[in-house]
Every structure is written in structure tokens, then in C-alpha cells.
Amino acid sequence: MRRGGGELETEVADRAAPVILEHADKLPQDGTLVVVSHGGTIRTAIGRLLGLEPHHWEGLGGLSNCSWSVLGQGARGWRLLEHNAGSLPEPVLGDDT
């Protein structure tokens, strides 16, 4: 459904996901790609990259301000490793502190 004359979610995903894939393909081994955008764009692109049907994208939930999601390559394609994360993990301290 078009809201206020804007793009459909599928149109946003059609535009965003290929750009992400293009840049991901250029990464060196073990490289990291950071994508910054609006939460709705990120959610639809994640849904497309995961191969979810558009009617399931809402199940991913929104992305809060200043939060992130992490995707990684699995044996059968992209995997969602974290979603809507909002703080960095605590450092692990060894016995030699």
C-alpha cells in the first residue's frame, strides 16, 4: 500500500538490497560493510536479503534510532545474527587484568 504517494516497501527493497549486495561483493575476506539508512529501508532490505516474502517483513520489527542489525553469510545465504541491537557488547576480561 502506498502511503502518502511514497514508494511501496517492495520498491524500497528493490532499490536498496542490490546496492547492499554490490558493495558486499567488493569486500575483502572477513570485511565489514556498514549501511546507514532509515529503519524502514533497513527492515525491507533485510527481509529481501533473507529471502522472506514481503508479508513477513513486518515480523522483523522496527529498528530503533541509533540501533543496528548484523547479517552474516551462512551456508545457504544471509543470516540475521542480531536485530535492533543498541549497545556494544561488554569487553571480556581475562584473568590477567
C-alpha positions as CSV (number, residue, x, y, z in Angstrom):
1,M,0.0,0.0,0.0
2,R,1.3,3.4,-0.9
3,R,1.4,5.8,2.0
4,G,1.2,9.5,1.0
5,G,2.4,8.8,-2.5
6,G,5.6,7.2,-1.4
7,E,7.3,4.0,-2.5
8,L,5.9,0.6,-1.8
9,E,8.0,-1.4,0.7
10,T,8.9,-3.8,-2.2
11,E,10.1,-0.9,-4.3
12,V,12.3,0.3,-1.4
13,A,13.7,-3.3,-1.1
14,D,14.2,-3.5,-4.9
15,R,16.3,-0.4,-4.8
16,A,18.2,-0.9,-1.5
17,A,19.1,-4.6,-1.5
18,P,21.0,-4.7,-4.8
19,V,23.2,-1.7,-3.6
20,I,24.0,-3.6,-0.4
21,L,24.9,-6.7,-2.3
22,E,27.0,-4.8,-4.8
23,H,29.1,-3.3,-2.0
24,A,29.2,-6.6,0.0
25,D,30.6,-8.4,-3.1
26,K,33.5,-5.9,-3.1
27,L,34.5,-6.6,0.5
28,P,37.8,-8.3,1.2
29,Q,37.7,-11.6,3.1
30,D,36.3,-11.0,6.6
31,G,35.5,-7.4,5.7
32,T,32.6,-5.4,7.2
33,L,30.1,-3.3,5.4
34,V,28.2,-0.7,7.4
35,V,24.9,0.5,5.9
36,V,23.3,3.6,7.3
37,S,19.7,4.4,6.4
38,H,16.2,4.8,7.8
39,G,14.8,1.9,9.8
40,G,12.1,1.1,7.2
41,T,14.6,0.8,4.4
42,I,16.9,-1.4,6.5
43,R,14.0,-3.6,7.5
44,T,12.8,-4.1,4.0
45,A,16.4,-4.7,2.7
46,I,17.0,-7.3,5.4
47,G,13.7,-9.0,4.5
48,R,14.8,-9.1,0.9
49,L,18.3,-10.3,1.6
50,L,16.9,-13.1,3.9
51,G,14.6,-14.2,1.1
52,L,11.5,-13.6,3.2
53,E,8.1,-12.9,1.5
54,P,7.2,-9.2,1.8
55,H,4.2,-10.0,4.0
56,H,6.7,-11.4,6.6
57,W,8.9,-8.3,6.7
58,E,6.8,-6.7,9.4
59,G,7.7,-9.6,11.6
60,L,11.3,-8.3,11.8
61,G,10.0,-5.4,13.8
62,G,11.1,-1.8,13.5
63,L,14.6,-0.6,14.0
64,S,15.0,1.9,16.9
65,N,17.0,5.1,16.5
66,C,20.8,4.6,16.8
67,S,20.3,0.8,16.7
68,W,21.7,-1.8,14.2
69,S,21.3,-5.2,12.8
70,V,24.0,-7.7,11.9
71,L,23.8,-10.0,8.9
72,G,26.3,-12.7,8.1
73,Q,26.8,-15.3,5.3
74,G,25.6,-18.7,6.2
75,A,25.9,-22.0,4.2
76,R,22.6,-21.2,2.4
77,G,22.8,-17.4,2.2
78,W,22.3,-14.4,4.5
79,R,21.5,-15.0,8.2
80,L,20.2,-12.4,10.7
81,L,22.7,-12.6,13.6
82,E,21.4,-9.6,15.6
83,H,18.4,-7.2,15.1
84,N,17.7,-3.9,16.8
85,A,20.8,-4.0,18.9
86,G,21.5,-0.9,20.8
87,S,24.7,-1.3,22.8
88,L,28.1,-2.6,22.3
89,P,28.9,-5.9,24.0
90,E,30.9,-5.7,27.2
91,P,34.6,-6.5,26.9
92,V,35.6,-9.9,28.1
93,L,38.2,-9.6,30.8
94,G,40.8,-12.3,31.3
95,D,42.4,-13.5,34.5
96,D,45.5,-11.3,33.7
97,T,43.8,-7.9,34.4
